[in-house]
Amino acid sequence: MAKCEICEKSIAHGNKISIARSHVSRRTSRTFKPNLRKVKAIVNGDTKTISVCSKCLRSGKVTRA
């Protein structure tokens, strides 16, 4: 399952609206996936490979090994 191991961000669900925006907007379901990266990080003094979203990487919540 796509999930950030730091902030627990996971898949979100929503609607996709058709391109032809008439008064009858047709909607289908879609999923929004987080932007995950596999990173070697230091967790509790050990080096582990974890999946982390790019927002956590940019903000400095992860210390890379």
Order of alpha helices (4+ residues) and beta strands (2+ residues): beta-beta-beta-beta-alpha
